[in-house]
């Protein structure tokens, strides 16, 4: 049950959603107005590109999809399962996400499309860090599923079912984090352009360090 999980679960989910909102906002403003933290719109553009015979742009979008998949594969390889289990690989993966974002910053500053691929891989890696809480799959790089699960819970509550307050709080924090990240991303992109990616990469580094310290303390 989610009620038995430590409180840092909510804090960590909020911060990861904030990171995703930051990266996606910078993507929408600077990566050819291309979202990178979720794939629905990108996949749609691939379909329209095929019909419109825009080969170069379509290939670029396909590589963004594949980059997200590769990032998810990396997490899948190192994580033990889809449920929350403390282990040193979490901090390592967060560190790798930070490296991907810094690499993205470098290539985008050089006007290279490789930056898009690294940013997408970072988001795929983070999304695969999602864990299963009390039967609900929680993602932090997009909020469609979060709104869906929250709506299901509210509908069930109206008909008289029990309402999991802590799960609802978790969902609301993820939504708030993603929206806040979007606002911060827009603000800092206007000031710093692609250097704004230093912010989400720095947050990932701090999370990696915090998690490593927490894990070391827990294992004493």
C-alpha positions as CSV (number, residue, x, y, z in Angstrom):
1,X,0.0,0.0,0.0
2,X,1.1,3.5,-0.7
3,X,0.5,4.5,2.9
4,X,3.5,2.4,3.9
5,X,5.9,4.1,1.6
6,X,8.3,6.8,2.9
7,X,7.4,10.5,2.6
8,X,10.2,11.2,0.2
9,X,8.2,9.4,-2.5
10,X,6.0,12.4,-2.8
11,X,8.9,14.9,-2.7
12,X,10.9,12.9,-5.3
13,X,7.9,12.6,-7.6
14,X,7.2,16.3,-7.5
15,X,10.9,17.2,-8.2
16,X,11.1,14.7,-11.1
17,X,7.9,16.0,-12.6
18,X,9.4,19.5,-12.2
19,X,12.5,18.4,-14.1
20,X,10.4,16.9,-16.9
21,X,8.3,20.1,-17.1
22,X,11.5,22.2,-17.4
23,X,12.9,20.1,-20.1
24,X,9.7,19.9,-22.1
25,X,9.1,23.6,-21.8
26,X,12.6,24.3,-23.1
27,X,11.9,21.8,-25.9
28,X,8.7,23.5,-26.9
29,X,10.4,26.9,-27.0
30,X,13.8,25.9,-28.4
31,X,13.9,22.4,-30.0
32,X,12.1,23.4,-33.2
33,X,9.0,23.7,-30.9
34,X,9.2,20.0,-30.3
35,X,8.1,18.3,-27.1
36,X,10.5,15.7,-25.8
37,X,9.1,14.4,-22.5
38,X,6.3,12.5,-24.1
39,X,5.7,10.9,-27.5
40,X,2.1,11.1,-28.5
41,X,2.5,14.4,-30.4
42,X,5.8,13.3,-31.9
43,X,4.3,10.0,-33.1
44,X,1.4,11.9,-34.7
45,X,3.9,14.2,-36.5
46,X,5.7,11.1,-37.8
47,X,2.5,9.9,-39.3
48,X,1.7,13.3,-40.9
49,X,5.3,13.5,-42.2
50,X,5.0,10.2,-44.0
51,X,1.9,11.4,-45.8
52,X,3.4,14.8,-46.6
53,X,6.7,13.1,-47.8
54,X,8.8,15.3,-45.5
55,X,11.6,12.7,-45.2
56,X,14.3,14.6,-43.3
57,X,12.0,16.0,-40.6
58,X,10.2,12.6,-40.3
59,X,13.5,10.8,-39.8
60,X,14.5,13.3,-37.1
61,X,11.2,12.6,-35.3
62,X,11.6,8.9,-35.6
63,X,15.1,9.2,-34.0
64,X,13.5,11.2,-31.2
65,X,11.1,8.3,-30.6
66,X,13.9,5.8,-30.7
67,X,16.0,7.9,-28.3
68,X,13.2,7.9,-25.7
69,X,13.0,4.1,-26.1
70,X,16.8,3.7,-25.7
71,X,16.6,5.8,-22.5
72,X,13.9,3.6,-21.1
73,X,15.8,0.5,-22.1
74,X,18.8,1.7,-20.1
75,X,16.6,2.1,-17.0
76,X,15.0,-1.3,-17.6
77,X,18.4,-2.9,-17.8
78,X,19.6,-1.6,-14.5
79,X,16.4,-1.6,-12.4
80,X,15.4,-4.8,-10.6
81,X,11.7,-4.4,-11.3
82,X,8.9,-1.9,-11.9
83,X,8.1,-1.5,-8.2
84,X,9.9,0.7,-5.7
85,X,13.0,-1.0,-4.4
86,X,15.8,1.0,-2.9
87,X,19.2,0.4,-4.6
88,X,22.3,2.2,-5.8
89,X,21.2,2.1,-9.4
90,X,18.6,4.9,-8.8
91,X,21.4,7.4,-8.1
92,X,23.4,6.2,-11.0
93,X,20.6,6.5,-13.4
94,X,19.8,10.0,-12.1
95,X,23.5,10.9,-12.7
96,X,23.3,9.5,-16.2
97,X,20.1,11.6,-16.8
98,X,22.1,14.7,-15.8
99,X,24.9,13.8,-18.2
100,X,22.4,13.3,-21.0
101,X,20.9,16.8,-20.4
102,X,24.4,18.4,-20.3
103,X,25.2,16.7,-23.5
104,X,21.9,18.0,-25.0
105,X,22.9,21.5,-23.9
106,X,26.2,21.2,-25.7
107,X,24.8,19.9,-29.0
108,X,21.9,22.3,-29.0
109,X,24.2,25.2,-28.4
110,X,26.0,24.0,-31.5
111,X,22.7,23.9,-33.4
112,X,23.0,20.1,-33.7
113,X,20.0,17.7,-33.7
114,X,21.9,15.3,-31.5
115,X,20.8,17.6,-28.6
116,X,17.2,16.6,-29.3
117,X,18.0,12.9,-29.1
118,X,19.9,13.2,-25.8
119,X,17.1,15.2,-24.2
120,X,14.6,12.6,-25.3
121,X,16.8,9.8,-24.0
122,X,17.0,11.6,-20.7
123,X,13.2,11.8,-20.5
124,X,12.8,8.1,-21.4
125,X,15.3,7.1,-18.8
126,X,13.5,9.2,-16.2
127,X,10.1,7.9,-17.2
128,X,11.2,4.3,-16.8
129,X,12.3,5.2,-13.2
130,X,8.5,5.3,-12.5
131,X,7.3,2.9,-9.9
132,X,4.1,1.1,-9.2
133,X,2.3,2.5,-6.2
134,X,-0.7,0.6,-4.8
135,X,-1.7,-0.7,-8.2
136,X,-1.2,2.6,-10.1
137,X,1.6,3.2,-12.5
138,X,3.1,6.6,-11.9
139,X,4.9,8.5,-14.6
140,X,6.7,11.8,-14.1
141,X,7.4,13.0,-17.7
142,X,3.8,13.4,-18.8
143,X,0.5,13.7,-16.9
144,X,-2.2,12.2,-19.2
145,X,-2.2,9.0,-17.2
146,X,-2.1,10.9,-13.9
147,X,-5.2,12.9,-14.8
148,X,-6.8,9.6,-16.0
149,X,-6.1,7.8,-12.8
150,X,-7.2,10.7,-10.7
151,X,-10.4,10.9,-12.6
152,X,-11.1,7.2,-12.1
153,X,-10.5,7.7,-8.4
154,X,-12.9,10.6,-8.2
155,X,-15.6,8.7,-10.2
156,X,-15.2,5.7,-7.9
157,X,-15.5,8.0,-4.9
158,X,-18.7,9.5,-6.2
159,X,-20.3,6.1,-6.3
160,X,-19.2,5.4,-2.8
161,X,-15.9,3.6,-3.0
162,X,-13.1,4.4,-0.6
163,X,-10.8,7.2,-1.6
164,X,-7.0,6.9,-1.2
165,X,-6.0,10.4,0.0
166,X,-2.3,9.8,-0.2
167,X,-2.4,8.5,-3.7
168,X,-4.5,11.5,-4.8
169,X,-2.0,13.8,-3.1
170,X,0.8,12.1,-5.0
171,X,-1.0,12.6,-8.3
172,X,-1.7,16.3,-7.5
173,X,2.0,16.9,-6.6
174,X,3.1,15.4,-9.9
175,X,0.6,17.6,-11.8
176,X,1.8,20.6,-9.9
177,X,5.4,19.8,-10.4
178,X,5.0,19.4,-14.2
179,X,3.1,22.6,-14.6
180,X,5.6,24.5,-12.3
181,X,8.5,23.1,-14.3
182,X,6.8,24.4,-17.5
183,X,6.5,27.9,-16.1
184,X,10.1,27.9,-14.8
185,X,11.4,26.5,-18.1
186,X,9.8,29.3,-20.0
187,X,11.1,31.9,-17.6
188,X,14.7,30.7,-17.7
189,X,14.7,29.9,-21.4
190,X,13.9,33.6,-22.0
191,X,16.9,34.5,-19.8
192,X,19.4,31.8,-20.6
193,X,18.3,30.1,-23.8
194,X,19.6,26.5,-23.9
195,X,21.8,27.2,-20.8
196,X,18.6,26.8,-18.9
197,X,19.2,23.0,-19.2
198,X,21.8,23.5,-16.5
199,X,18.9,23.8,-14.1
200,X,17.2,20.4,-14.6
201,X,20.6,18.7,-15.0
202,X,21.7,20.3,-11.7
203,X,18.5,19.1,-10.0
204,X,19.2,15.5,-11.2
205,X,22.7,15.7,-9.8
206,X,21.4,16.8,-6.4
207,X,18.7,14.1,-6.5
208,X,21.4,11.5,-7.3
209,X,23.5,12.7,-4.3
210,X,20.6,12.9,-2.0
211,X,19.4,9.4,-2.9
212,X,22.9,7.9,-2.5
213,X,23.2,9.4,1.0
214,X,19.7,8.3,1.9
215,X,20.4,4.8,0.7
216,X,23.8,4.6,2.5
217,X,22.1,5.7,5.7
218,X,19.3,3.2,5.3
219,X,21.8,0.3,4.8
220,X,23.8,1.0,8.0
